[in-house]
């Protein structure tokens, strides 16, 4: 049986940053929809995070 890795909890700052990133990625995908080139999503996410 494989060993289960135990990770330390994220700090409050890491949680805050992760939430900003995930919410921004969701917003970009919701607005642009599926099927575009990955580079388009990268540029849109960069713009959203600025």
Jmol script that loads the backbone (N, CA, C; Angstrom):
load data "model"
ATOM      1  N   UNK A   1       0.846  -1.178   0.000  1.00  0.00           N
ATOM      2  CA  UNK A   1       0.000   0.000   0.000  1.00  0.00           C
ATOM      3  C   UNK A   1       0.898   1.250   0.000  1.00  0.00           C
ATOM      4  N   UNK A   2       0.645   2.234  -0.890  1.00  0.00           N
ATOM      5  CA  UNK A   2       1.488   3.435  -0.949  1.00  0.00           C
ATOM      6  C   UNK A   2       1.341   4.288   0.308  1.00  0.00           C
ATOM      7  N   UNK A   3       2.425   4.953   0.651  1.00  0.00           N
ATOM      8  CA  UNK A   3       2.424   5.828   1.824  1.00  0.00           C
ATOM      9  C   UNK A   3       1.644   7.101   1.510  1.00  0.00           C
ATOM     10  N   UNK A   4       0.836   7.549   2.454  1.00  0.00           N
ATOM     11  CA  UNK A   4       0.039   8.762   2.287  1.00  0.00           C
ATOM     12  C   UNK A   4       0.881   9.954   2.721  1.00  0.00           C
ATOM     13  N   UNK A   5       1.011  10.944   1.827  1.00  0.00           N
ATOM     14  CA  UNK A   5       1.757  12.152   2.166  1.00  0.00           C
ATOM     15  C   UNK A   5       0.880  13.089   2.976  1.00  0.00           C
ATOM     16  N   UNK A   6       1.471  13.679   3.987  1.00  0.00           N
ATOM     17  CA  UNK A   6       0.759  14.641   4.821  1.00  0.00           C
ATOM     18  C   UNK A   6       1.372  16.014   4.560  1.00  0.00           C
ATOM     19  N   UNK A   7       0.544  16.950   4.173  1.00  0.00           N
ATOM     20  CA  UNK A   7       0.996  18.298   3.868  1.00  0.00           C
ATOM     21  C   UNK A   7       0.587  19.246   4.989  1.00  0.00           C
ATOM     22  N   UNK A   8       1.432  20.241   5.236  1.00  0.00           N
ATOM     23  CA  UNK A   8       1.077  21.235   6.248  1.00  0.00           C
ATOM     24  C   UNK A   8      -0.005  22.153   5.678  1.00  0.00           C
ATOM     25  N   UNK A   9      -0.855  22.687   6.529  1.00  0.00           N
ATOM     26  CA  UNK A   9      -1.903  23.594   6.056  1.00  0.00           C
ATOM     27  C   UNK A   9      -1.301  24.861   5.435  1.00  0.00           C
ATOM     28  N   UNK A  10      -2.035  25.456   4.511  1.00  0.00           N
ATOM     29  CA  UNK A  10      -1.589  26.698   3.892  1.00  0.00           C
ATOM     30  C   UNK A  10      -1.718  27.847   4.884  1.00  0.00           C
ATOM     31  N   UNK A  11      -0.834  28.809   4.725  1.00  0.00           N
ATOM     32  CA  UNK A  11      -0.930  30.006   5.564  1.00  0.00           C
ATOM     33  C   UNK A  11      -2.113  30.847   5.090  1.00  0.00           C
ATOM     34  N   UNK A  12      -2.481  31.809   5.876  1.00  0.00           N
ATOM     35  CA  UNK A  12      -3.590  32.706   5.511  1.00  0.00           C
ATOM     36  C   UNK A  12      -3.272  33.441   4.206  1.00  0.00           C
ATOM     37  N   UNK A  13      -2.023  33.894   4.050  1.00  0.00           N
ATOM     38  CA  UNK A  13      -1.635  34.590   2.815  1.00  0.00           C
ATOM     39  C   UNK A  13      -1.691  33.656   1.607  1.00  0.00           C
ATOM     40  N   UNK A  14      -1.225  32.410   1.775  1.00  0.00           N
ATOM     41  CA  UNK A  14      -1.279  31.444   0.673  1.00  0.00           C
ATOM     42  C   UNK A  14      -2.721  31.143   0.283  1.00  0.00           C
ATOM     43  N   UNK A  15      -3.593  31.015   1.270  1.00  0.00           N
ATOM     44  CA  UNK A  15      -5.021  30.791   0.993  1.00  0.00           C
ATOM     45  C   UNK A  15      -5.615  31.966   0.225  1.00  0.00           C
ATOM     46  N   UNK A  16      -5.285  33.177   0.639  1.00  0.00           N
ATOM     47  CA  UNK A  16      -5.806  34.386  -0.010  1.00  0.00           C
ATOM     48  C   UNK A  16      -5.351  34.455  -1.469  1.00  0.00           C
ATOM     49  N   UNK A  17      -4.060  34.213  -1.695  1.00  0.00           N
ATOM     50  CA  UNK A  17      -3.511  34.258  -3.055  1.00  0.00           C
ATOM     51  C   UNK A  17      -4.123  33.165  -3.920  1.00  0.00           C
ATOM     52  N   UNK A  18      -4.246  31.958  -3.371  1.00  0.00           N
ATOM     53  CA  UNK A  18      -4.842  30.843  -4.126  1.00  0.00           C
ATOM     54  C   UNK A  18      -6.283  31.162  -4.517  1.00  0.00           C
ATOM     55  N   UNK A  19      -7.025  31.763  -3.604  1.00  0.00           N
ATOM     56  CA  UNK A  19      -8.416  32.116  -3.879  1.00  0.00           C
ATOM     57  C   UNK A  19      -8.503  33.142  -5.010  1.00  0.00           C
ATOM     58  N   UNK A  20      -7.607  34.134  -4.996  1.00  0.00           N
ATOM     59  CA  UNK A  20      -7.582  35.148  -6.057  1.00  0.00           C
ATOM     60  C   UNK A  20      -7.303  34.498  -7.410  1.00  0.00           C
ATOM     61  N   UNK A  21      -6.333  33.587  -7.448  1.00  0.00           N
ATOM     62  CA  UNK A  21      -5.963  32.924  -8.703  1.00  0.00           C
ATOM     63  C   UNK A  21      -7.103  32.065  -9.232  1.00  0.00           C
ATOM     64  N   UNK A  22      -7.679  31.238  -8.373  1.00  0.00           N
ATOM     65  CA  UNK A  22      -8.761  30.347  -8.807  1.00  0.00           C
ATOM     66  C   UNK A  22      -9.979  31.147  -9.268  1.00  0.00           C
ATOM     67  N   UNK A  23     -10.353  32.166  -8.510  1.00  0.00           N
ATOM     68  CA  UNK A  23     -11.502  32.990  -8.901  1.00  0.00           C
ATOM     69  C   UNK A  23     -11.257  33.703 -10.229  1.00  0.00           C
ATOM     70  N   UNK A  24     -10.035  34.180 -10.438  1.00  0.00           N
ATOM     71  CA  UNK A  24      -9.703  34.857 -11.700  1.00  0.00           C
ATOM     72  C   UNK A  24      -9.745  33.883 -12.870  1.00  0.00           C
ATOM     73  N   UNK A  25      -9.206  32.684 -12.666  1.00  0.00           N
ATOM     74  CA  UNK A  25      -9.228  31.669 -13.729  1.00  0.00           C
ATOM     75  C   UNK A  25     -10.669  31.290 -14.076  1.00  0.00           C
ATOM     76  N   UNK A  26     -11.500  31.149 -13.066  1.00  0.00           N
ATOM     77  CA  UNK A  26     -12.911  30.830 -13.292  1.00  0.00           C
ATOM     78  C   UNK A  26     -13.600  31.946 -14.073  1.00  0.00           C
ATOM     79  N   UNK A  27     -13.327  33.182 -13.694  1.00  0.00           N
ATOM     80  CA  UNK A  27     -13.939  34.331 -14.371  1.00  0.00           C
ATOM     81  C   UNK A  27     -13.533  34.380 -15.844  1.00  0.00           C
ATOM     82  N   UNK A  28     -12.248  34.151 -16.121  1.00  0.00           N
ATOM     83  CA  UNK A  28     -11.759  34.152 -17.503  1.00  0.00           C
ATOM     84  C   UNK A  28     -12.457  33.056 -18.306  1.00  0.00           C
ATOM     85  N   UNK A  29     -12.505  31.848 -17.755  1.00  0.00           N
ATOM     86  CA  UNK A  29     -13.114  30.735 -18.494  1.00  0.00           C
ATOM     87  C   UNK A  29     -14.613  30.968 -18.696  1.00  0.00           C
ATOM     88  N   UNK A  30     -15.282  31.510 -17.685  1.00  0.00           N
ATOM     89  CA  UNK A  30     -16.715  31.789 -17.796  1.00  0.00           C
ATOM     90  C   UNK A  30     -16.986  32.821 -18.892  1.00  0.00           C
ATOM     91  N   UNK A  31     -16.125  33.848 -18.971  1.00  0.00           N
ATOM     92  CA  UNK A  31     -16.340  34.906 -19.959  1.00  0.00           C
ATOM     93  C   UNK A  31     -15.933  34.503 -21.370  1.00  0.00           C
ATOM     94  N   UNK A  32     -14.854  33.724 -21.504  1.00  0.00           N
ATOM     95  CA  UNK A  32     -14.380  33.359 -22.836  1.00  0.00           C
ATOM     96  C   UNK A  32     -14.968  32.053 -23.346  1.00  0.00           C
ATOM     97  N   UNK A  33     -15.332  31.162 -22.438  1.00  0.00           N
ATOM     98  CA  UNK A  33     -15.878  29.869 -22.833  1.00  0.00           C
ATOM     99  C   UNK A  33     -14.786  28.903 -23.240  1.00  0.00           C
ATOM    100  N   UNK A  34     -15.168  27.688 -23.564  1.00  0.00           N
ATOM    101  CA  UNK A  34     -14.205  26.652 -23.941  1.00  0.00           C
ATOM    102  C   UNK A  34     -13.796  26.743 -25.401  1.00  0.00           C
ATOM    103  N   UNK A  35     -12.686  26.080 -25.723  1.00  0.00           N
ATOM    104  CA  UNK A  35     -12.315  25.886 -27.121  1.00  0.00           C
ATOM    105  C   UNK A  35     -11.273  26.819 -27.691  1.00  0.00           C
ATOM    106  N   UNK A  36     -10.778  27.770 -26.915  1.00  0.00           N
ATOM    107  CA  UNK A  36      -9.760  28.680 -27.434  1.00  0.00           C
ATOM    108  C   UNK A  36      -8.364  28.097 -27.207  1.00  0.00           C
ATOM    109  N   UNK A  37      -7.390  28.676 -27.868  1.00  0.00           N
ATOM    110  CA  UNK A  37      -6.021  28.260 -27.645  1.00  0.00           C
ATOM    111  C   UNK A  37      -5.597  28.618 -26.219  1.00  0.00           C
ATOM    112  N   UNK A  38      -4.742  27.793 -25.645  1.00  0.00           N
ATOM    113  CA  UNK A  38      -4.294  28.009 -24.268  1.00  0.00           C
ATOM    114  C   UNK A  38      -3.663  29.386 -24.089  1.00  0.00           C
ATOM    115  N   UNK A  39      -2.950  29.859 -25.102  1.00  0.00           N
ATOM    116  CA  UNK A  39      -2.287  31.161 -25.017  1.00  0.00           C
ATOM    117  C   UNK A  39      -3.302  32.280 -24.787  1.00  0.00           C
ATOM    118  N   UNK A  40      -4.473  32.176 -25.356  1.00  0.00           N
ATOM    119  CA  UNK A  40      -5.519  33.179 -25.166  1.00  0.00           C
ATOM    120  C   UNK A  40      -5.931  33.229 -23.698  1.00  0.00           C
ATOM    121  N   UNK A  41      -6.117  32.052 -23.097  1.00  0.00           N
ATOM    122  CA  UNK A  41      -6.479  32.001 -21.678  1.00  0.00           C
ATOM    123  C   UNK A  41      -5.349  32.548 -20.807  1.00  0.00           C
ATOM    124  N   UNK A  42      -4.100  32.250 -21.168  1.00  0.00           N
ATOM    125  CA  UNK A  42      -2.946  32.762 -20.412  1.00  0.00           C
ATOM    126  C   UNK A  42      -2.929  34.291 -20.414  1.00  0.00           C
ATOM    127  N   UNK A  43      -3.117  34.869 -21.584  1.00  0.00           N
ATOM    128  CA  UNK A  43      -3.108  36.335 -21.709  1.00  0.00           C
ATOM    129  C   UNK A  43      -4.271  36.942 -20.928  1.00  0.00           C
ATOM    130  N   UNK A  44      -5.447  36.343 -21.054  1.00  0.00           N
ATOM    131  CA  UNK A  44      -6.622  36.855 -20.343  1.00  0.00           C
ATOM    132  C   UNK A  44      -6.432  36.742 -18.827  1.00  0.00           C
ATOM    133  N   UNK A  45      -5.840  35.648 -18.359  1.00  0.00           N
ATOM    134  CA  UNK A  45      -5.609  35.484 -16.922  1.00  0.00           C
ATOM    135  C   UNK A  45      -4.583  36.494 -16.423  1.00  0.00           C
ATOM    136  N   UNK A  46      -3.555  36.718 -17.203  1.00  0.00           N
ATOM    137  CA  UNK A  46      -2.561  37.734 -16.827  1.00  0.00           C
ATOM    138  C   UNK A  46      -3.242  39.100 -16.693  1.00  0.00           C
ATOM    139  N   UNK A  47      -4.075  39.419 -17.655  1.00  0.00           N
ATOM    140  CA  UNK A  47      -4.785  40.703 -17.626  1.00  0.00           C
ATOM    141  C   UNK A  47      -5.704  40.794 -16.399  1.00  0.00           C
ATOM    142  N   UNK A  48      -6.378  39.706 -16.097  1.00  0.00           N
ATOM    143  CA  UNK A  48      -7.300  39.673 -14.953  1.00  0.00           C
ATOM    144  C   UNK A  48      -6.549  39.843 -13.627  1.00  0.00           C
ATOM    145  N   UNK A  49      -5.333  39.316 -13.546  1.00  0.00           N
ATOM    146  CA  UNK A  49      -4.571  39.352 -12.287  1.00  0.00           C
ATOM    147  C   UNK A  49      -3.839  40.679 -12.072  1.00  0.00           C
ATOM    148  N   UNK A  50      -3.764  41.501 -13.110  1.00  0.00           N
ATOM    149  CA  UNK A  50      -3.056  42.795 -12.954  1.00  0.00           C
ATOM    150  C   UNK A  50      -3.890  43.748 -12.134  1.00  0.00           C
TER     151      UNK A  50
END
end "model"
wireframe off; spacefill off
backbone 0.3
color backbone group
